[in-house]
Amino acid sequence: MNDDSPSTGKWADISSGIDRARSQGAKVINMSLGGSNPNYSTVETAIKAATDAGIIIVSAAGNQGNAYTPLYPAAYASDSDVCANALCISVGNINSSNVINSSSNTPGSTMKNYHVMAPGTDIYSTTNDGSYGEATGTSMSAPHVAGAVALLIEEFPNLTAVQIKNLLYDNTTDLGDSGIDNTYGRGLISLYASINASSSSQSIPLTEDLNGNSSSIENTKASLSNAFSNDLKNNYLLADSIIIDGFHRAYRNDLTAGINVNKSNLPSISFSNFDQEKKIESVQNKILNFQSTSSIQYSSNNEFNDSRLDYNDINLLNTELNYTLNDNSKINVIYNKSANARLGFDQIDTFANSLTLDPSSTLSNPYLNYIKKPTNVSFEKHLDYNEKLNTHIIDSSFDASYGLISEYTNTSLNNKFFSFSVGYLNEDNAILGSSFSGAFGNLNNSETLFTDSSLAYKMNTNNEILFKMAFANSQTNFKDPGLINEFSNIDSSYYSLGYGKKSLFLNNDKSTFSLTRPLKVDNGNIDIAVPIYATYDNQIIRENSNINLAPNNDQLNLEFVYNINKHKNNFNIGFLSIINNNHSNQSSIENLFKLSYDYSF
């Protein structure tokens, strides 16, 4: 600048100043000055060399008024031949009300993408005589921007100059017309928003490099069924994990927010088929000389017809087709029923099994219940009058899950029924009803081998006892690695005991009592590697944690159902109590009570 006239200077001196700042390792240069086009190659050369070196140049737009576009060097911002990587920023002046000062130059259509606003009205600053005072102009605005750039560079040394510039641009506060406009350009700079994580693109690093692969936090989910412990949800490392935003800046976030532990919900219950009268139509056919029986069950307000079935029809409850091959064998095709159809207690006449509030968890195979919307194709072979071998293929129309099971049943044991089965369950994107995605790793499928035993004993016509237990071993198949380093094989089990009694109080009543320990993981763990720290050289430091998946306590379901059915009157009382829901260590009791009465005309 000219010592005799502090408000004037030479372009050659400005060029020398830019070169000097570059040679001394400057990261940002502020120029609170402006003039007409210098047509002076040394200025352009100096700016080009500086921006090629990754220096951000901030310039005052000028104080000629809103009708004028920025002066030079601010006007170079739109010239890609001068400003490499668009690292030049033009700055306009707003007052304390965030309104452009009448003296400030505006960007117009040519400069609006390279122009921001900052406070420049009545700014307390130094003066030429060495004292302090208030001043107004874009020369007051530009240092705000240069200072913000310097702080961002200091806070995020791993970011490039282009990333720093974009960080400033992407977090401005919109002023004037919506979006980037000819008066305010990109809007008012916000250092606060620029420093905080960009919420639109937060992700979790999957490699040891801060700039490596990552997985979106929105897609990072874990949903655990009530068979698993809460330890993953309660893990302290996941609660204080490193995440990165779109500029690969490291922040801390609680990843446990994306983990859902499902409790055993009190069921939406019905008393067997007492609540709704259903219409059943059976059709006898001969197919290839084999006797066929088709049973189609609709709700009572729809008429049955022989048109082709629409399996998406909400009124269709279930269908069953039975093909008798000879005296000793039969093929069954069962659609839209439970996957436990014609397995275990579903094969015998027992009121203690049918009269229940929660048929999905009481006295049924819990592993097959993970097959949604099942189609069950089975082959029955009678080995003897009281012995039978069933082989079932159960496929889901909801996803790619399926199951295979072979079951032996025996009813020749003196009023006793016994069944034993071995089976295979392939769950699509899940293990025992639990799923993982995103940074946890994408679970492709799981494979479960299980055994199941059912025992029923009819002591007399009024009393019966039912017992069921199941054991399994499961393993996972992840298609993408993630925070989970290793997922061990899972051992799990299930127990249920039921007692049924007729004529408890009256000749026409039935009552059932049951005690169930729902499906629970007995043994299994996962190893996770959680990002906990990011170094200045862009490296991710991880810490490993081994998580026990087996709950330490047992959930118990206690159920009582009482039914009276006499002279077209049907009366029901049901009570279900869930103790230690989710096998929790915290003692808790949840109760459900239902009372209903039906009269048939």
C-alpha positions as CSV (number, residue, x, y, z in Angstrom):
1,M,0.0,0.0,0.0
2,N,1.0,3.6,-0.5
3,D,2.3,5.1,2.8
4,D,1.4,8.6,1.6
5,S,-2.2,7.6,0.7
6,P,-3.2,4.5,2.7
7,S,-6.3,3.9,0.6
8,T,-4.3,3.3,-2.6
9,G,-1.7,0.9,-3.8
10,K,-0.1,-0.8,-6.7
11,W,-1.0,-4.1,-8.4
12,A,2.6,-5.0,-8.6
13,D,2.9,-4.7,-4.8
14,I,-0.2,-6.9,-4.3
15,S,1.3,-9.5,-6.6
16,S,4.5,-9.5,-4.5
17,G,2.4,-9.8,-1.3
18,I,0.6,-12.9,-2.7
19,D,3.9,-14.5,-3.7
20,R,5.4,-13.7,-0.4
21,A,2.5,-15.3,1.5
22,R,2.7,-18.4,-0.7
23,S,6.4,-18.8,-0.1
24,Q,5.8,-18.6,3.7
25,G,3.3,-21.4,3.6
26,A,0.1,-19.5,4.0
27,K,-3.2,-21.5,3.8
28,V,-5.5,-18.5,3.3
29,I,-5.0,-15.0,2.1
30,N,-7.4,-12.1,2.8
31,M,-7.5,-9.1,0.5
32,S,-9.7,-6.2,1.8
33,L,-9.1,-4.2,-1.3
34,G,-10.4,-3.8,-4.8
35,G,-10.2,-1.9,-8.1
36,S,-10.9,-2.1,-11.8
37,N,-9.5,-4.9,-14.0
38,P,-5.8,-4.5,-13.7
39,N,-5.1,-6.3,-17.0
40,Y,-1.9,-7.0,-15.2
41,S,-0.5,-10.5,-15.8
42,T,1.6,-10.6,-12.6
43,V,-1.6,-10.4,-10.4
44,E,-3.3,-13.2,-12.3
45,T,-0.1,-15.2,-12.2
46,A,0.3,-14.7,-8.5
47,I,-3.3,-15.7,-7.8
48,K,-3.0,-18.7,-10.1
49,A,0.2,-19.9,-8.4
50,A,-1.4,-19.4,-4.9
51,T,-4.5,-21.4,-5.7
52,D,-2.5,-24.1,-7.5
53,A,-0.7,-24.5,-4.2
54,G,-4.0,-24.9,-2.4
55,I,-4.3,-21.5,-0.9
56,I,-7.8,-20.0,-0.5
57,I,-8.0,-16.4,-1.5
58,V,-10.8,-14.2,0.1
59,S,-11.5,-10.8,-1.4
60,A,-13.8,-7.9,-0.6
61,A,-16.5,-7.4,-3.3
62,G,-16.4,-3.6,-3.1
63,N,-18.4,-0.7,-1.8
64,Q,-19.9,0.9,-4.9
65,G,-23.5,-0.1,-4.2
66,N,-25.9,-2.9,-4.9
67,A,-26.1,-2.0,-8.6
68,Y,-22.4,-3.0,-9.1
69,T,-20.7,-6.3,-9.4
70,P,-17.5,-7.2,-7.5
71,L,-14.3,-5.4,-8.1
72,Y,-10.9,-7.1,-8.7
73,P,-9.4,-9.3,-7.4
74,A,-12.8,-10.6,-6.1
75,A,-14.0,-10.7,-9.7
76,Y,-11.3,-13.3,-10.5
77,A,-13.4,-15.9,-8.5
78,S,-15.4,-16.8,-11.6
79,D,-12.3,-17.1,-13.8
80,S,-11.1,-20.7,-13.8
81,D,-8.0,-19.7,-15.7
82,V,-6.9,-17.6,-12.8
83,C,-8.5,-19.3,-9.7
84,A,-7.5,-22.9,-9.7
85,N,-10.2,-25.2,-8.3
86,A,-12.4,-22.1,-7.7
87,L,-10.5,-21.3,-4.6
88,C,-11.3,-17.6,-4.7
89,I,-14.1,-16.3,-2.7
90,S,-15.9,-12.9,-3.1
91,V,-17.5,-11.4,0.1
92,G,-20.4,-9.0,0.4
93,N,-21.5,-6.9,3.4
94,I,-24.6,-7.4,5.6
95,N,-25.8,-5.5,8.6
96,S,-26.8,-6.9,12.0
97,S,-30.3,-7.7,10.6
98,N,-28.8,-9.9,8.0
99,V,-29.8,-7.4,5.2
100,I,-27.3,-6.4,2.6
101,N,-25.7,-3.0,3.2
102,S,-26.7,-0.5,0.5
103,S,-23.0,0.2,-0.2
104,S,-22.1,-3.4,-0.9
105,N,-21.5,-4.7,-4.4
106,T,-23.6,-7.7,-5.4
107,P,-22.5,-10.8,-7.3
108,G,-25.0,-10.8,-10.2
109,S,-25.5,-14.0,-12.2
110,T,-21.9,-14.4,-13.1
111,M,-20.4,-14.4,-9.6
112,K,-23.2,-15.7,-7.4
113,N,-21.7,-19.2,-7.1
114,Y,-18.5,-17.8,-5.7
115,H,-19.9,-15.1,-3.4
116,V,-20.8,-15.2,0.3
117,M,-22.0,-12.7,2.8
118,A,-20.5,-11.7,6.2
119,P,-21.0,-8.9,8.8
120,G,-19.5,-5.6,7.6
121,T,-21.6,-2.8,9.0
122,D,-20.4,-0.8,12.1
123,I,-17.6,-3.3,12.8
124,Y,-15.3,-2.2,15.7
125,S,-11.7,-2.4,14.3
126,T,-8.4,-0.7,14.2
127,T,-8.0,2.6,12.4
128,N,-5.1,4.2,10.3
129,D,-4.1,6.5,13.2
130,G,-3.4,3.5,15.5
131,S,-6.6,3.8,17.5
132,Y,-10.0,1.9,17.3
133,G,-13.3,2.8,15.8
134,E,-16.3,1.5,13.8
135,A,-16.0,1.0,10.1
136,T,-18.4,-0.2,7.4
137,G,-17.6,-2.0,4.1
138,T,-16.8,-5.3,2.5
139,S,-13.2,-4.8,3.7
140,M,-14.7,-5.5,7.2
141,S,-16.6,-8.5,5.8
142,A,-13.8,-10.3,4.1
143,P,-11.7,-10.9,7.3
144,H,-14.7,-12.7,8.9
145,V,-14.6,-15.2,6.0
146,A,-10.8,-15.5,6.0
147,G,-10.8,-16.1,9.7
148,A,-13.5,-18.8,9.4
149,V,-11.5,-20.5,6.7
150,A,-8.4,-20.4,9.0
151,L,-10.3,-22.0,11.9
152,L,-11.7,-24.7,9.6
153,I,-8.2,-25.5,8.4
154,E,-6.9,-25.7,11.9
155,E,-9.8,-27.9,13.1
156,F,-9.7,-30.2,10.1
157,P,-6.1,-30.5,8.9
158,N,-6.9,-33.6,7.0
159,L,-9.2,-31.7,4.6
160,T,-8.0,-30.3,1.3
161,A,-8.5,-26.6,0.4
162,V,-11.3,-27.6,-2.0
163,Q,-13.0,-29.5,0.9
164,I,-12.6,-26.5,3.2
165,K,-14.2,-24.2,0.6
166,N,-17.1,-26.6,0.0
167,L,-17.5,-27.0,3.7
168,L,-18.0,-23.2,4.0
169,Y,-20.3,-23.0,1.0
170,D,-22.5,-26.0,2.0
171,N,-23.3,-24.6,5.4
172,T,-24.2,-21.1,4.6
173,T,-27.5,-19.6,5.8
174,D,-29.7,-18.8,2.8
175,L,-30.7,-15.1,2.5
176,G,-32.9,-13.2,0.1
177,D,-34.5,-15.3,-2.7
178,S,-34.5,-19.1,-2.0
179,G,-31.2,-20.7,-3.0
180,I,-28.2,-19.1,-4.6
181,D,-29.3,-15.7,-5.9
182,N,-27.8,-12.6,-7.6
183,T,-27.9,-10.4,-4.4
184,Y,-26.7,-12.6,-1.6
185,G,-24.9,-15.3,-3.6
186,R,-24.7,-18.4,-1.4
187,G,-25.8,-16.5,1.7
188,L,-24.3,-15.8,5.1
189,I,-21.4,-17.9,6.3
190,S,-22.0,-20.1,9.4
191,L,-18.9,-21.3,11.2
192,Y,-21.0,-23.2,13.7
193,A,-22.7,-25.2,11.0
194,S,-19.4,-25.7,9.1
195,I,-17.7,-27.2,12.2
196,N,-20.6,-29.5,13.2
197,A,-21.1,-32.8,11.4
198,S,-23.1,-32.7,8.2
199,S,-26.2,-34.6,9.1
200,S,-27.1,-35.5,5.5
201,S,-24.2,-37.8,4.9
202,Q,-23.0,-39.3,8.2
203,S,-21.4,-42.7,8.0
204,I,-19.3,-45.2,10.0
205,P,-15.8,-46.0,8.8
206,L,-15.2,-49.6,7.8
207,T,-11.4,-49.4,7.1
208,E,-8.4,-48.1,9.0
209,D,-8.3,-45.0,6.8
210,L,-10.5,-42.0,7.5
211,N,-10.9,-41.6,3.7
212,G,-11.7,-45.2,3.1
213,N,-15.0,-47.1,2.7
214,S,-17.8,-46.3,5.1
215,S,-21.4,-47.3,5.7
216,S,-24.3,-44.9,6.0
217,I,-25.5,-44.4,9.6
218,E,-29.1,-44.5,8.3
219,N,-28.6,-48.0,7.0
220,T,-26.7,-49.3,10.1
221,K,-29.3,-51.2,12.0
222,A,-29.5,-54.2,14.3
223,S,-32.9,-55.7,15.3
224,L,-32.6,-58.4,18.0
225,S,-35.4,-60.8,18.8
226,N,-36.2,-61.4,22.5
227,A,-34.1,-64.6,22.4
228,F,-31.0,-62.5,22.6
229,S,-29.4,-60.5,25.5
230,N,-29.4,-56.7,25.7
231,D,-25.5,-56.6,25.8
232,L,-25.2,-55.3,22.3
233,K,-27.6,-52.5,23.0
234,N,-25.7,-51.6,26.2
235,N,-22.2,-51.8,24.8
236,Y,-20.2,-48.7,26.0
237,L,-17.9,-48.6,22.9
238,L,-20.9,-48.5,20.5
239,A,-22.3,-45.7,22.6
240,D,-19.3,-43.5,21.9
241,S,-18.2,-44.6,18.4
242,I,-16.5,-42.5,15.8
243,I,-18.6,-41.5,12.7
244,I,-17.6,-39.4,9.7
245,D,-19.5,-36.9,7.7
246,G,-19.4,-36.2,4.0
247,F,-16.1,-34.3,4.4
248,H,-14.5,-37.3,6.2
249,R,-14.4,-35.4,9.5
250,A,-14.5,-37.6,12.6
251,Y,-17.2,-37.0,15.3
252,R,-18.7,-39.1,18.1
253,N,-22.1,-40.6,17.9
254,D,-24.2,-43.2,19.8
255,L,-24.6,-46.2,17.5
256,T,-26.8,-48.0,20.0
257,A,-29.6,-45.8,18.9
258,G,-29.8,-48.0,15.7
259,I,-30.1,-51.2,17.8
260,N,-33.6,-52.4,18.6
261,V,-34.2,-55.2,21.1
262,N,-37.7,-56.6,20.6
263,K,-39.7,-57.6,23.7
264,S,-42.3,-60.3,23.8
265,N,-45.4,-58.3,23.0
266,L,-48.6,-59.2,24.6
267,P,-50.4,-60.9,21.8
268,S,-53.4,-59.8,19.8
269,I,-55.4,-62.7,21.0
270,S,-58.4,-64.8,20.0
271,F,-59.9,-67.8,21.7
272,S,-59.3,-70.5,19.1
273,N,-62.1,-70.0,16.6
274,F,-64.7,-68.6,19.0
275,D,-64.3,-65.0,18.0
276,Q,-65.3,-65.3,14.4
277,E,-67.5,-67.8,12.6
278,K,-65.6,-69.1,9.6
279,K,-66.9,-70.7,6.5
280,I,-65.2,-73.9,5.3
281,E,-65.9,-75.5,1.9
282,S,-64.5,-78.9,1.0
283,V,-64.3,-80.2,-2.6
284,Q,-63.7,-83.9,-3.3
285,N,-61.9,-84.6,-6.6
286,K,-60.0,-87.4,-8.2
287,I,-56.6,-86.4,-9.7
288,L,-54.6,-89.0,-11.6
289,N,-56.7,-91.7,-9.9
290,F,-55.7,-90.4,-6.4
291,Q,-58.3,-89.1,-4.0
292,S,-58.0,-85.3,-3.4
293,T,-59.6,-83.2,-0.7
294,S,-59.3,-79.4,-1.0
295,S,-60.3,-77.4,2.1
296,I,-60.7,-73.6,1.6
297,Q,-61.5,-71.4,4.6
298,Y,-63.0,-68.0,4.1
299,S,-64.5,-65.5,6.5
300,S,-68.3,-65.9,6.7
301,N,-69.3,-62.8,4.8
302,N,-67.9,-64.0,1.5
303,E,-69.5,-66.6,-0.7
304,F,-67.4,-69.5,-1.9
305,N,-66.9,-70.1,-5.6
306,D,-64.7,-72.3,-7.7
307,S,-62.8,-69.5,-9.5
308,R,-59.0,-69.5,-9.4
309,L,-57.7,-68.6,-5.9
310,D,-56.1,-65.2,-5.3
311,Y,-53.5,-65.9,-2.6
312,N,-53.3,-62.1,-1.9
313,D,-57.0,-62.0,-1.1
314,I,-57.3,-60.7,2.5
315,N,-60.4,-62.8,3.0
316,L,-58.5,-66.0,2.3
317,L,-57.6,-67.6,5.6
318,N,-56.0,-70.9,4.5
319,T,-56.2,-73.7,2.0
320,E,-55.3,-77.3,2.4
321,L,-55.1,-79.9,-0.3
322,N,-54.7,-83.6,0.6
323,Y,-53.8,-86.3,-1.9
324,T,-54.1,-89.9,-0.8
325,L,-51.6,-92.0,-2.7
326,N,-52.5,-95.4,-1.2
327,D,-53.5,-96.9,2.1
328,N,-50.3,-95.9,3.8
329,S,-49.2,-92.5,2.4
330,K,-50.5,-89.1,1.6
331,I,-49.3,-85.8,0.2
332,N,-50.5,-82.5,1.9
333,V,-50.2,-79.0,0.5
334,I,-51.0,-76.4,3.1
335,Y,-51.1,-72.7,2.3
336,N,-51.4,-69.7,4.7
337,K,-51.5,-71.6,7.9
338,S,-48.9,-71.8,10.6
339,A,-45.6,-73.4,9.6
340,N,-46.4,-75.9,12.4
341,A,-49.4,-77.3,10.5
342,R,-49.6,-81.1,10.7
343,L,-46.6,-81.2,13.0
344,G,-46.4,-82.0,16.7
345,F,-49.7,-81.5,18.6
346,D,-51.4,-80.2,15.4
347,Q,-51.8,-83.9,14.4
348,I,-53.9,-85.0,17.4
349,D,-57.2,-84.0,19.0
350,T,-56.2,-82.2,22.2
351,F,-58.2,-79.3,23.6
352,A,-55.2,-78.2,25.8
353,N,-53.3,-77.2,22.7
354,S,-56.1,-75.5,20.8
355,L,-57.5,-73.4,23.7
356,T,-54.7,-70.9,24.1
357,L,-54.2,-67.1,24.0
358,D,-50.9,-67.1,22.2
359,P,-50.7,-70.1,19.7
360,S,-47.5,-68.7,18.2
361,S,-45.4,-69.3,21.4
362,T,-47.3,-71.9,23.4
363,L,-46.7,-75.6,22.6
364,S,-45.4,-75.0,19.0
365,N,-42.0,-75.2,17.3
366,P,-40.5,-71.7,17.7
367,Y,-38.0,-72.1,14.9
368,L,-40.6,-72.8,12.2
369,N,-42.5,-69.6,13.4
370,Y,-39.7,-67.6,11.7
371,I,-41.1,-68.7,8.3
372,K,-43.7,-66.0,7.4
373,K,-46.6,-66.7,5.0
374,P,-45.6,-70.4,4.7
375,T,-46.5,-72.9,2.1
376,N,-46.2,-76.4,3.6
377,V,-45.8,-79.5,1.4
378,S,-45.6,-82.7,3.3
379,F,-45.4,-86.4,2.6
380,E,-46.9,-88.7,5.2
381,K,-46.0,-92.4,5.4
382,H,-47.7,-94.7,7.9
383,L,-45.2,-97.2,9.1
384,D,-47.8,-98.9,11.2
385,Y,-51.3,-98.2,12.4
386,N,-50.0,-96.0,15.2
387,E,-46.7,-94.9,13.7
388,K,-46.1,-92.3,11.0
389,L,-43.2,-90.5,9.3
390,N,-43.7,-87.0,8.1
391,T,-41.4,-85.1,5.8
392,H,-42.1,-81.4,5.3
393,I,-40.8,-78.7,2.9
394,I,-41.9,-75.3,4.2
395,D,-41.4,-72.3,1.9
396,S,-42.1,-68.6,2.6
397,S,-44.0,-66.4,0.2
398,F,-42.8,-63.4,2.2
399,D,-39.0,-63.8,1.7
400,A,-36.4,-66.4,0.7
401,S,-36.7,-68.3,4.0
402,Y,-37.5,-72.0,4.0
403,G,-37.3,-75.1,6.2
404,L,-37.0,-78.9,6.0
405,I,-38.2,-81.2,8.7
406,S,-38.7,-84.9,9.2
407,E,-40.8,-86.1,12.1
408,Y,-41.6,-89.5,13.6
409,T,-44.9,-89.8,15.5
410,N,-46.2,-92.7,17.7
411,T,-49.6,-92.9,19.3
412,S,-49.5,-96.5,20.4
413,L,-48.1,-95.8,23.9
414,N,-51.2,-96.3,26.0
415,N,-53.0,-92.9,25.7
416,K,-49.7,-91.2,25.0
417,F,-48.7,-89.3,21.9
418,F,-45.0,-88.9,21.1
419,S,-43.2,-87.1,18.3
420,F,-39.6,-86.4,17.5
421,S,-38.3,-84.4,14.7
422,V,-35.1,-83.1,13.2
423,G,-35.1,-80.1,10.9
424,Y,-33.2,-77.4,9.0
425,L,-34.2,-73.7,8.9
426,N,-32.7,-71.2,6.4
427,E,-33.6,-67.6,7.4
428,D,-33.3,-64.9,4.8
429,N,-31.4,-61.9,6.1
430,A,-31.9,-63.0,9.7
431,I,-30.9,-65.3,12.6
432,L,-33.6,-66.4,15.0
433,G,-35.6,-63.4,13.9
434,S,-32.7,-61.0,14.3
435,S,-31.2,-58.9,11.5
436,F,-28.1,-56.8,10.9
437,S,-27.3,-54.3,8.2
438,G,-25.0,-51.4,7.2
439,A,-21.8,-51.0,9.3
440,F,-22.7,-54.1,11.4
441,G,-22.3,-56.1,8.2
442,N,-25.1,-57.3,5.9
443,L,-26.4,-60.6,7.1
444,N,-27.2,-62.7,4.0
445,N,-28.8,-65.7,5.8
446,S,-28.5,-68.1,8.7
447,E,-28.7,-71.9,8.9
448,T,-30.3,-73.6,11.9
449,L,-30.3,-77.3,12.7
450,F,-32.9,-78.2,15.3
451,T,-34.5,-81.0,17.1
452,D,-38.1,-81.0,18.5
453,S,-39.9,-83.4,20.8
454,S,-43.6,-83.4,21.8
455,L,-45.3,-85.6,24.4
456,A,-49.0,-85.7,25.2
457,Y,-50.6,-87.9,27.9
458,K,-54.3,-88.3,28.2
459,M,-54.8,-89.4,31.8
460,N,-58.5,-89.8,31.2
461,T,-61.3,-88.1,29.2
462,N,-61.1,-85.0,31.3
463,N,-57.4,-84.5,31.9
464,E,-54.4,-84.2,29.6
465,I,-50.8,-83.1,29.9
466,L,-48.7,-81.7,27.0
467,F,-44.9,-81.1,27.0
468,K,-42.7,-79.7,24.2
469,M,-39.0,-78.9,24.0
470,A,-36.7,-77.9,21.2
471,F,-33.0,-77.4,20.8
472,A,-31.0,-75.8,18.0
473,N,-27.6,-74.7,16.7
474,S,-27.4,-71.7,14.3
475,Q,-24.7,-70.1,12.2
476,T,-24.6,-66.9,10.2
477,N,-23.5,-66.0,6.7
478,F,-22.5,-62.4,6.2
479,K,-22.1,-61.2,2.6
480,D,-20.3,-57.9,3.7
481,P,-17.9,-57.4,6.6
482,G,-18.5,-54.7,9.1
483,L,-18.1,-53.9,12.8
484,I,-18.8,-57.5,13.6
485,N,-15.6,-59.4,13.2
486,E,-16.9,-62.8,14.3
487,F,-20.3,-64.2,14.9
488,S,-20.1,-67.5,16.8
489,N,-22.5,-70.4,16.4
490,I,-25.6,-70.0,18.5
491,D,-27.1,-72.6,20.8
492,S,-30.7,-72.1,21.8
493,S,-33.6,-73.9,23.4
494,Y,-37.4,-73.7,24.2
495,Y,-39.7,-75.5,26.7
496,S,-43.4,-75.5,27.2
497,L,-45.7,-77.5,29.5
498,G,-49.5,-77.5,29.3
499,Y,-52.3,-79.1,31.4
500,G,-55.9,-79.3,30.2
501,K,-58.9,-80.2,32.2
502,K,-62.6,-80.6,31.4
503,S,-65.4,-80.1,34.0
504,L,-63.3,-78.0,36.3
505,F,-66.4,-76.3,37.7
506,L,-69.2,-77.3,35.3
507,N,-69.9,-80.2,33.0
508,N,-69.5,-78.2,29.8
509,D,-66.3,-76.2,30.7
510,K,-62.7,-76.6,29.5
511,S,-59.7,-75.0,31.1
512,T,-56.0,-75.0,30.3
513,F,-52.9,-74.0,32.2
514,S,-49.5,-73.6,30.6
515,L,-46.0,-72.6,31.5
516,T,-43.6,-71.6,28.7
517,R,-39.9,-70.6,28.7
518,P,-39.8,-68.9,25.3
519,L,-36.9,-69.4,22.9
520,K,-33.6,-68.3,24.4
521,V,-30.0,-68.2,23.3
522,D,-28.1,-70.5,25.7
523,N,-24.6,-69.9,24.3
524,G,-23.1,-67.5,21.7
525,N,-21.2,-64.3,21.3
526,I,-20.0,-61.8,18.7
527,D,-16.7,-59.9,18.4
528,I,-17.0,-56.3,17.3
529,A,-14.2,-53.8,16.4
530,V,-15.5,-50.2,17.1
531,P,-13.8,-47.1,15.7
532,I,-13.0,-45.0,18.8
533,Y,-10.4,-42.5,17.6
534,A,-9.2,-40.7,14.5
535,T,-5.6,-39.5,14.2
536,Y,-4.3,-36.4,12.5
537,D,-2.9,-38.5,9.7
538,N,-6.3,-39.9,8.9
539,Q,-5.9,-43.2,10.6
540,I,-8.7,-44.9,12.5
541,I,-8.0,-46.5,15.9
542,R,-10.4,-49.4,16.9
543,E,-11.1,-51.3,20.1
544,N,-12.4,-54.8,20.2
545,S,-15.2,-56.0,22.4
546,N,-16.7,-59.5,22.9
547,I,-20.4,-59.4,23.5
548,N,-22.3,-62.3,25.2
549,L,-25.6,-63.0,23.3
550,A,-27.0,-65.3,26.0
551,P,-29.4,-63.6,28.5
552,N,-28.6,-64.2,32.1
553,N,-32.2,-64.7,33.2
554,D,-35.3,-66.7,32.0
555,Q,-38.5,-65.3,30.7
556,L,-41.6,-67.2,31.8
557,N,-45.1,-67.1,30.3
558,L,-47.9,-68.2,32.5
559,E,-51.3,-68.7,30.9
560,F,-54.8,-69.7,32.0
561,V,-57.8,-70.0,29.8
562,Y,-61.3,-71.1,30.8
563,N,-64.2,-71.8,28.4
564,I,-67.9,-72.7,28.7
565,N,-69.8,-73.7,25.6
566,K,-73.4,-74.7,26.3
567,H,-76.8,-74.1,24.5
568,K,-75.4,-71.7,21.8
569,N,-73.7,-69.7,24.6
570,N,-69.9,-69.4,24.5
571,F,-68.1,-67.8,27.5
572,N,-64.3,-67.3,27.7
573,I,-61.9,-66.0,30.3
574,G,-58.2,-65.7,29.5
575,F,-55.2,-64.5,31.5
576,L,-51.5,-64.3,30.3
577,S,-48.6,-63.1,32.5
578,I,-45.1,-62.5,31.1
579,I,-42.4,-62.6,33.8
580,N,-39.0,-61.1,33.1
581,N,-39.8,-60.0,29.5
582,N,-36.9,-60.4,27.1
583,H,-35.2,-62.7,29.7
584,S,-34.3,-59.5,31.5
585,N,-32.4,-59.3,34.8
586,Q,-34.8,-56.7,36.0
587,S,-37.9,-58.3,37.6
588,S,-41.0,-57.3,35.7
589,I,-44.5,-58.7,35.2
590,E,-46.8,-57.8,32.3
591,N,-50.4,-59.1,32.3
592,L,-53.1,-59.5,29.8
593,F,-56.7,-60.4,30.6
594,K,-59.5,-61.1,28.2
595,L,-63.2,-61.7,28.7
596,S,-65.6,-62.6,25.9
597,Y,-69.1,-63.9,25.3
598,D,-70.7,-65.2,22.1
599,Y,-74.3,-66.3,21.4
600,S,-75.1,-68.2,18.2
601,F,-78.6,-67.6,16.7
